[in-house]
């Protein structure tokens, strides 16, 4: 479906633009700390991989994945109540923290995350993050919960910094995202935000085969 007001032609174009922006911010960071830090790019699969690949190519660094899924209730799968990473880190939208059904909802979401993580077992990296900058990339940010819990999961691996990066996110999410990372790189922050797909002229689903092919390159 063609968006009436796209910001990007497709994920490849958005990824190339984001790569340039991240490279510029890394150069600023290197000048600030007077060293060039090791960098690792992490994509949220599967849609984040075509965005993250141009970033990793431009930076000449490894590409890996970090998996997180929305926590939902079966009768309303579009409403994100929170998010969980494949390794069990959880974030909740504030009003759902004490709900009696949350244990089952977390277990279901985590199982989905673990299944996706295992589906790419043969091509995942085994990256040591100690002292490196972890750059977390997705094709867009709607609620901020999945990419934030992904950043939280990576933080537990002792990186020097965690950056949250995407082509587009709602303007009112920037403060929330900064709670979970050291820096953000967001190309566009529109006030009106109905869905990520709205900002792409072409936004097809990324197949498992496509995702694996991207990871095999790295």
N, C-alpha and C positions, 0 to 999 in steps of 0.2 A: 504494500500500500504506500502511495506517495504522500508525504506530509505536505500540508498547505504552506508551511513556513519553516522548512528545514534549515538547520545551521550547518549540517554536514551532508555530503553526498552519500557516504557510507562509512563503515567502521575503519576502512583502510585510510581514508582521508582524515578522519578524526584522530586516528592513531598517529599519523605523521605529524599533525599539528600539535598534538599533546607531547610527542617526543621532543619537538623543538622547545616547547615551553619548559619541560622538565630539565632538559639539558642546560637551558639558561639559568634556571634556579639552582641547579647543582654547581654551576660555575660560580654563582654568588656565594653559595655555601662553602665552596673550596677556598674562596678568597677570605671569607670570614674566619675559617678555622685554620687557614694556611696549610692545608693538605688536601689531597684528592682521595676521598674515601672510596672503599669498595662499595659497589652497588649491586643489588639483586632486585629484579622486577618480579612481582607476583601478580598473576591474573586471577580474577574470579571467573571460573569457567561457567558456561562456555563462551558467553558473549564478550567477556573481557579479553579473551585471548587474541582476537584480531586487532584489538587496540594495543595490547601490551607488547605484541611482537615487534612493531616498528619502534617502540620505545627501547626495548632490549637491543635491537639491531643498532640503533643510533648511539646508544651508550656503550655498546660492546660488552654487555654483561649477561649473566645467566638469566634465564626465564624459567620460572616455576609456577605452581598454582597454590592457592589457598582457597579452601571451599567453605562456604557458609550458606545456610538456608534460612528463609523466613520461618518463624513459628506461627502457625495458623490453626484455626479450628476447622473441622471438616465441612461445616455448613457455610463457611465464608472464607474460602482459600485465598481471596484477594486481599484480605485485611491482615497486615503484618502486625502481630502482637509482640514480636521480638525477633531475635535471630540467634542461631547457634552455629558454631564452627564444627568441622568434622572431628576435632580433638576435644570438644566439649565445653568451650567457652561460650557463655550465654549473656545476652543483653535483652532486657525487657523494656517495652514501652511502660512508662511509670504506672499507669492505672491497672496493669495486668499482673503486677508482681505477686499479689496474694490470691490469685484465682485458684480454685480447688482443682481444676483440670490441667494445670500447667505442666505437671510432670509427664503426663502422657503426650502432650503436645510437643514438649521438648524432645522426648524420645523419638517421636515420629520424624521430626525435622532433622534430628541428628542422624538418624538412619539414612535419610535421603542424602545428607551431606557425605556421610561415610561411603555410601554406594557410589556416588559420583567420584569421590576421591579414588576409590579402588578401581573404577572403570579406566583410569589413566595410570594404573600402577606401573606399566612397563616403560612409560616415558616421563614420569615425574623426576624432578631433581632431588638431590639430597644435599641441600645447601647449608653450609655453616654460616649463620647470620651474625655471630658474635663480632661486634664492632663495625658492622656494615650498615648501610642505609637500605631499609626494606621499602620498596616503592610498590604500593598496592594499587592496582589498576582495574577499573571496570568500564563498561561502555556508557555508563551514566549512573547517576545516583538519584533514587526517588525518595525513599524514606531515610536512608543513611544507616539503617541498622545492620544490614548484611556486611557492608564494607567496614563498618566500625567494629563489629565483632571479629572480622578477619584481621583488622589491624591489632586488636587486642590479643588475638591468638599469636600473631607474629611477635608482639612485644615480649611474650613469655620466652622467646628464644634469644633474648639479650642482644638485639641490634643496637647500634648507636642511635639511630632514629628510625621512625616509621613515618612515611609520607602517604597520604591519601590523594589519589590522582584520578581524574575522569574528564571527559570532554564537557559534560554538562551536569548541573545539579541545581536544585531550587535555591534561590537567594537566601531564604530563611534557614538553610541548613548549615551554613558555613560555621557559625558559632558552635553548633552541636558537633560537627565533624572535628573541630579543633580540640575537643575534649579527649579524643582518642588517638591523636597523632601529633607529630611535631610540626609538620607543615602540610598545607594542602596546595595542590595545583589543579585548578578547575578553570577550563577555558571560558565557559559561559555560565552565568547564574541568573537565568530569567526569573522574573517575578511570578509569572503565570506558568504553571508546570503541571500538566495532566499526566504525562507519561514520558519515559525516555524515548520511545520510538517516534514521538511527535517531532523530534529535532533531527531526524535522519530522513533523507529522501528514500534510501533503501535500507531496510532493517530486517533481513531474513534471520530465521533461526540458524544458529551455528550447530552443525551436526557433530556427533562424537568423532566421526572420521576426520572432519576438518580440524577439530581441536587437537586430536592426536598428531595430525600432520604438522601442525604448528609447533607442538612441543618436541617432535622428533628433530626439527631443524636445530634446536638448541641442545 
